Amino acid sequence: MSPQIVDLRSDTVTKPTAGMRAAMAAAEVGDDVYGEDPTVNDLQAYVADLFGHEAALYAPSGSMANQIALQLSVPRGSELLCDGDAHVVTYEIGAAAAIGGISTRTWPACGPDIDVDLVASLVRREGFGVPTRAIAVEQTHNQGGGGVIPFETLQRLRIIANDAGIGVHCDGARIWHAHVADGVALRSYGELFDTMSVCISKGLGAPVGSLVISSAEKIARARTLRKRMGGAMRQVGVLAAAGRYALDHHIDRLADDHARAHRLAEAFAPLGLVDPARVRTNVVMLDMTKHPLDAPGVVAAAKAEGVRVTAMAPRLVRMVTHLDLDDAAIDRAIEVLTPILSR
Ligand SMILES: Cc1ncc(COP(=O)(O)O)c(C=O)c1O
């Protein structure tokens, strides 16, 4: 029998559990383009309420949810301000510009450690060139090693946005992880943002799905934007049921994923590749700048022994813990990676 693959590439690789599959099979469905899928409608109302907002809209991916939200706040030809490593400007393949006509200006990539005064100085007011219409933050910060932006930083950004009369969007693909790590209530996060995207297929274990969250007026517009982008689906309650199951069963257990990520960090800290104090959630980044192996070299060596990790950059390796990895899988990853990383 071949040994089990330990897949640490992403928390998107999980398979639906038996309970989730049963919920999907039992879902009541209807045509969601007509607004007639009761399971989708329930999920949207439930998620909006979790964050204390008026409405939410189901979208097929986090990227689409982000791009819909950005188009709600940033009119064509105006500016979005965000981190240089934000998912919305790196991994969404130019969508803000190509689809939304949005001009993006970034502050130097800093993960969760946002310099609020710097952001304030970058906001461009009307009459001084392309006007800034929104600030985007990412909670947790993916490229920033799953870092959690402190709640106080977000409150200060909200004040800046209020002063400037602009919006704040949160890419909350992994906001559940921040909620579990810092104990900040989901509603408290919700109060700070005009628009949010939250994902039920990263870490929470649903096969598909994200939601855009905002006011009823903005979500009505979001329905049109989603349709335009080809994201309106029909009997999609089978997927929404998986999302609801994930929210009901898989939030609290994220603490286990965080503990397992911390174990990985502790194991590789003596090699000088990671500071465990920076590992707050389910992402572990290994800094390979001074190592004889580069990131693709680590990926290849680990893969040959059944452990999958990601090269995020030529000298940056990412490992992500999730629902489908138990303590034994983490033991195996440490056993395989330690000799590779000790070279
Ligand atoms: C922080 C963040 N935002 C958005 C997304 C986009 O999600 P999707 O892959 O569903 O488009 C991801 C994907 O991993 C992500 O990590």
The ligand as an SDF file (V2000), in Angstrom:
LIG
                    3D

 16 16  0  0  0  0  0  0  0  0999 V2000
   -6.8950   35.7280    0.8930 C   0  0  0  0  0  0  0  0  0  0  0  0
   -7.5840   35.1440   -0.3010 C   0  0  0  0  0  0  0  0  0  0  0  0
   -8.5520   35.8470   -0.8920 N   0  0  0  0  0  0  0  0  0  0  0  0
   -9.2160   35.3800   -1.9680 C   0  0  0  0  0  0  0  0  0  0  0  0
   -8.9270   34.1360   -2.4850 C   0  0  0  0  0  0  0  0  0  0  0  0
   -9.6440   33.6940   -3.7390 C   0  0  0  0  0  0  0  0  0  0  0  0
  -10.4200   32.5930   -3.5930 O   0  0  0  0  0  0  0  0  0  0  0  0
  -10.7910   31.6440   -4.8570 P   0  0  0  0  0  0  0  0  0  0  0  0
   -9.6320   30.7530   -5.0620 O   0  0  0  0  0  0  0  0  0  0  0  0
  -12.0240   30.9470   -4.3890 O   0  0  0  0  0  0  0  0  0  0  0  0
  -11.0440   32.5410   -6.0180 O   0  0  0  0  0  0  0  0  0  0  0  0
   -7.9300   33.3510   -1.8910 C   0  0  0  0  0  0  0  0  0  0  0  0
   -7.6000   32.0100   -2.4290 C   0  0  0  0  0  0  0  0  0  0  0  0
   -6.8310   31.2520   -1.9160 O   0  0  0  0  0  0  0  0  0  0  0  0
   -7.2410   33.8770   -0.7760 C   0  0  0  0  0  0  0  0  0  0  0  0
   -6.2440   33.1830   -0.1750 O   0  0  0  0  0  0  0  0  0  0  0  0
  1  2  1  0
  2  3  1  0
  2 15  2  0
  3  4  2  0
  4  5  1  0
  5  6  1  0
  5 12  2  0
  6  7  1  0
  7  8  1  0
  8  9  2  0
  8 10  1  0
  8 11  1  0
 12 13  1  0
 12 15  1  0
 13 14  2  0
 15 16  1  0
M  END
$$$$
